[in-house]
Amino acid sequence: MESPSIAQRFALSALAAFAVVFVAGCGGGEQPQETADAAVDTDAAVAEQAQAAEGDGSDIATVDDESLEVVEESAAEPEDTGEEAIVLARADTPAATIDFKYDEGTHYTRLVPTQPTVGGADKVEVVEVFWYGCPHCLTLEPYLARWEESKPAAVRFVRMPAMWNEVLRKHAQLFYTEQALVRSGVISDPAAFRAAVFSAYHAQGNRLLTDAAIQAHFERFGVGEDEFNKAWNSFEVAQQMRKAADLTRRYGVSAVPAVVVNGKFRTGGQQAGGYDELIEVIDELVVRESAR
């Protein structure tokens, strides 16, 4: 038999190569698919209200399991301060080499996946989730006030009201109405206003359950009826309440006071071991995030 020509040999080689590719593509089997990190299920947490005991670092919880609007991570609004973004300073010592005192899983919980923050990524954000009617939130106030005065400039502190039932939603509306009036210059001393709300609830027995009672409280700080109604019924306040409801759910908060650092770590007085320890845990988590 005659030897194949060069053209024939080339055709045979191409046919063989095609056969190899065809077999490899059809008979290689499926590749293992990578699994995504499991998200923490925050929708099933329902806690009973704890007994009111001030100063012991325990927490109080009431959860009303209602469906809440989901806000995408990209919807986290950057803080508009009119200043240039502050770049976080790197720690002098890498975080991996620092001898941290507090442990994940014991003194704080990691949120998986990391959740959105209230403001932008220009600062490490510390959020306190609170309720005006919670005695432990009242006890924690001076601890957080001292910490806020000395916190690093690259840290943003945000208060966010819990939103589990109608009473808490009413008090959240109070809080965001006050915030709107502070931004517009109508209320000049937010710390005094906040202290007066706590005092009204816990010392004077005024539960601030009606619009009229809340308006009367605002009048004590020079807020007129029209100014109050405009802020109380504003789109801005409604939007802030929706965001708080969504983030409280995302953070898995079922007890107050709770603290969330950078959308990544959640802790509280009971978990940390007390309020002094809670402040130390917050500081350690801020260092961890600043050194990333």
NORBEL-V397273 format. One record per backbone hydrogen bond with DSSP energy under -0.5 kcal/mol. CO is the residue of the C=O (numbers start at 0). NH is the residue of the N-H. Records with the same first field share a line. If there is no record, write none. Layout:
CO = NH ; NH
This chain:
4 = 8
5 = 9
6 = 10
7 = 11
8 = 12
9 = 13
10 = 14
11 = 15
12 = 16
13 = 17
14 = 18
15 = 19
16 = 20
17 = 21
18 = 22
19 = 23
20 = 24
21 = 25
22 = 26
23 = 27
39 = 41
43 = 45
46 = 62
50 = 52
52 = 55
59 = 255
62 = 64
63 = 65
68 = 70
69 = 71
71 = 74
72 = 75
78 = 80
84 = 86
93 = 96
94 = 97
97 = 99
102 = 105 ; 106 ; 107
107 = 104
108 = 265
109 = 111
111 = 39
117 = 76
119 = 122
122 = 124
123 = 155
124 = 126 ; 261
125 = 157
126 = 128 ; 259
127 = 129 ; 159
128 = 256 ; 257
129 = 161
130 = 133
132 = 134
133 = 137
134 = 138
135 = 139
136 = 140
139 = 142 ; 143
140 = 144
141 = 145
142 = 146
143 = 147
144 = 148
145 = 149
146 = 149 ; 150
151 = 154
153 = 123
155 = 125
157 = 127
159 = 129
164 = 168
165 = 169
166 = 170
167 = 171
168 = 172
169 = 173
170 = 174
171 = 175
172 = 176
173 = 177
174 = 178
175 = 179
176 = 180
177 = 181
178 = 182
179 = 183
180 = 185 ; 186
181 = 184
185 = 187
188 = 192
189 = 193
190 = 194
191 = 195
192 = 196
193 = 197
194 = 198
195 = 199
196 = 200
197 = 201
198 = 202 ; 203
199 = 205
204 = 206
209 = 213
210 = 214
211 = 215
212 = 216
213 = 217
214 = 218
215 = 219
216 = 219
217 = 220 ; 222
218 = 221
221 = 223
223 = 227
224 = 228
225 = 229
226 = 230
227 = 231
228 = 232
230 = 233
233 = 237
234 = 238
235 = 239
236 = 240
237 = 241
238 = 242
239 = 243
240 = 244
241 = 245
242 = 246
243 = 247
244 = 248
245 = 249
246 = 250
247 = 252
248 = 251
251 = 253
255 = 59
256 = 268
257 = 128
258 = 266
259 = 126 ; 261
260 = 263 ; 264
262 = 114
263 = 110
264 = 260
265 = 108
266 = 258
267 = 271
268 = 272 ; 273
273 = 277
274 = 278
275 = 279
276 = 280
277 = 281
278 = 282
279 = 283
280 = 284
281 = 285
282 = 286
283 = 287
284 = 288
285 = 289
286 = 290
288 = 291
